Amino acid sequence: MGFWKSLFTTSNTMTAPPSQKEGGVTVSPTAAPDTRIFFSTDRDIDLYDLEELCDAVGWSRRPLRKVKKAIQHSFLVVSMWEQRGSSRRLVGFSRATSDHAFNATIWDVVIHPDFQSKGLGKALMKYLIKRLRSDDISNITLFADPHVVDFYRNLGFAPDPEGIKGMFWYPD
Ligand SMILES: CC(C)(COP(=O)(O)OP(=O)(O)OC[C@H]1O[C@@H](n2cnc3c(N)ncnc32)[C@H](O)[C@@H]1OP(=O)(O)O)[C@@H](O)C(=O)NCCC(=O)NCCS
């Protein structure tokens, strides 16, 4: 078990109250005394920081005004930050849309390549699921790129349950 993973499993800080909107939730301390990784549900995110994060994993750029609107209208926005002293770096992001009753769909799951394979993506997803479940949402869906199907499968997501297919309509 890696360093980060052992810290996650020994940390109980992902059980923050669902009402907490800002200020973040400490995921773990790190080796350096002035460095920590934490979650935040504050949706006031610098869009250029987010664009840089998405660029780092090779995602196509999207108009920032639409990204801003999507964040504003999401049900839940979770960002992950590395804090070193007084400086913060956005290292992970995801969001979920919802009908606030039955269904939520998770979008834009991303961890910066410098921070991948340390358990952060899994921690981010578990945190999202915990928050959605705490709002009594039972049907959580997402659209997985082909290379991450097993990442989500390991978190309990089933592709095509009972033969149900995701279907898409695109403009011509
Ligand atoms: C997919 C992504 C979020 C995973 O984040 P991560 O922090 O690297 O993943 P973790 O370190 O938390 O991995 C958790 C587990 O999933 C596994 N895993 C990670 N990426 C995987 C992948 N692409 N396929 C299958 N398993 C994967 C890990 O081996 C680990 O397994 P373990 O618990 O048995 O040790 C990250 O690689 C990423 O941001 N990729 C680019 C953006 C992207 O493709 N997002 C998904 C769009 S649908």
The ligand as an SDF file (V2000), in Angstrom:
LIG
                    3D

 48 50  0  0  0  0  0  0  0  0999 V2000
   -8.8450    8.3030  -14.1250 C   0  0  0  0  0  0  0  0  0  0  0  0
   -8.1770    9.1130  -13.0220 C   0  0  0  0  0  0  0  0  0  0  0  0
   -9.1650   10.1020  -12.4230 C   0  0  0  0  0  0  0  0  0  0  0  0
   -7.7150    8.1480  -11.9140 C   0  0  0  0  0  0  0  0  0  0  0  0
   -7.1490    8.9090  -10.8740 O   0  0  0  0  0  0  0  0  0  0  0  0
   -5.8820    8.3750  -10.0550 P   0  0  0  0  0  0  0  0  0  0  0  0
   -5.6750    9.3000   -8.9110 O   0  0  0  0  0  0  0  0  0  0  0  0
   -4.7450    8.1740  -10.9770 O   0  0  0  0  0  0  0  0  0  0  0  0
   -6.4000    6.9530   -9.5750 O   0  0  0  0  0  0  0  0  0  0  0  0
   -6.0960    6.2680   -8.1740 P   0  0  0  0  0  0  0  0  0  0  0  0
   -4.6390    6.3730   -7.8870 O   0  0  0  0  0  0  0  0  0  0  0  0
   -7.0230    6.7680   -7.1450 O   0  0  0  0  0  0  0  0  0  0  0  0
   -6.4480    4.7570   -8.5060 O   0  0  0  0  0  0  0  0  0  0  0  0
   -7.3980    4.0190   -7.7590 C   0  0  0  0  0  0  0  0  0  0  0  0
   -7.4330    2.6050   -8.3030 C   0  0  0  0  0  0  0  0  0  0  0  0
   -7.8650    2.6320   -9.6800 O   0  0  0  0  0  0  0  0  0  0  0  0
   -6.8650    2.0430  -10.5090 C   0  0  0  0  0  0  0  0  0  0  0  0
   -6.8180    2.8370  -11.7310 N   0  0  0  0  0  0  0  0  0  0  0  0
   -6.3850    4.0990  -11.8780 C   0  0  0  0  0  0  0  0  0  0  0  0
   -6.5240    4.4830  -13.1560 N   0  0  0  0  0  0  0  0  0  0  0  0
   -7.0410    3.4360  -13.8170 C   0  0  0  0  0  0  0  0  0  0  0  0
   -7.4080    3.2110  -15.1690 C   0  0  0  0  0  0  0  0  0  0  0  0
   -7.2680    4.1350  -16.0980 N   0  0  0  0  0  0  0  0  0  0  0  0
   -7.9310    2.0030  -15.4870 N   0  0  0  0  0  0  0  0  0  0  0  0
   -8.0960    1.0460  -14.5510 C   0  0  0  0  0  0  0  0  0  0  0  0
   -7.7600    1.1930  -13.2520 N   0  0  0  0  0  0  0  0  0  0  0  0
   -7.2410    2.3840  -12.9090 C   0  0  0  0  0  0  0  0  0  0  0  0
   -5.5830    2.1110   -9.7170 C   0  0  0  0  0  0  0  0  0  0  0  0
   -4.6890    1.1020  -10.1100 O   0  0  0  0  0  0  0  0  0  0  0  0
   -6.0780    1.9230   -8.3100 C   0  0  0  0  0  0  0  0  0  0  0  0
   -6.3070    0.5470   -8.0670 O   0  0  0  0  0  0  0  0  0  0  0  0
   -6.1560   -0.0730   -6.5780 P   0  0  0  0  0  0  0  0  0  0  0  0
   -7.1780    0.6420   -5.7010 O   0  0  0  0  0  0  0  0  0  0  0  0
   -6.4600   -1.5150   -6.7820 O   0  0  0  0  0  0  0  0  0  0  0  0
   -4.7430    0.1990   -6.1560 O   0  0  0  0  0  0  0  0  0  0  0  0
   -6.9160    9.8380  -13.5340 C   0  0  0  0  0  0  0  0  0  0  0  0
   -6.0550    8.8980  -14.1100 O   0  0  0  0  0  0  0  0  0  0  0  0
   -7.2200   10.9310  -14.5430 C   0  0  0  0  0  0  0  0  0  0  0  0
   -7.4920   12.0760  -14.1800 O   0  0  0  0  0  0  0  0  0  0  0  0
   -7.1270   10.5880  -15.8480 N   0  0  0  0  0  0  0  0  0  0  0  0
   -7.2800   11.5820  -16.9100 C   0  0  0  0  0  0  0  0  0  0  0  0
   -8.6960   12.1090  -17.0010 C   0  0  0  0  0  0  0  0  0  0  0  0
   -9.7030   11.0110  -17.2450 C   0  0  0  0  0  0  0  0  0  0  0  0
   -9.5090   10.1430  -18.0850 O   0  0  0  0  0  0  0  0  0  0  0  0
  -10.8040   11.0720  -16.4710 N   0  0  0  0  0  0  0  0  0  0  0  0
  -11.9010   10.1440  -16.5930 C   0  0  0  0  0  0  0  0  0  0  0  0
  -12.8520   10.6120  -17.6550 C   0  0  0  0  0  0  0  0  0  0  0  0
  -14.2570    9.5220  -17.7970 S   0  0  0  0  0  0  0  0  0  0  0  0
  1  2  1  0
  2  3  1  0
  2  4  1  0
  2 36  1  0
  4  5  1  0
  5  6  1  0
  6  7  2  0
  6  8  1  0
  6  9  1  0
  9 10  1  0
 10 11  2  0
 10 12  1  0
 10 13  1  0
 13 14  1  0
 14 15  1  0
 15 16  1  0
 15 30  1  0
 16 17  1  0
 17 18  1  0
 17 28  1  0
 18 19  1  0
 18 27  1  0
 19 20  2  0
 20 21  1  0
 21 22  1  0
 21 27  2  0
 22 23  1  0
 22 24  2  0
 24 25  1  0
 25 26  2  0
 26 27  1  0
 28 29  1  0
 28 30  1  0
 30 31  1  0
 31 32  1  0
 32 33  2  0
 32 34  1  0
 32 35  1  0
 36 37  1  0
 36 38  1  0
 38 39  2  0
 38 40  1  0
 40 41  1  0
 41 42  1  0
 42 43  1  0
 43 44  2  0
 43 45  1  0
 45 46  1  0
 46 47  1  0
 47 48  1  0
M  END
$$$$
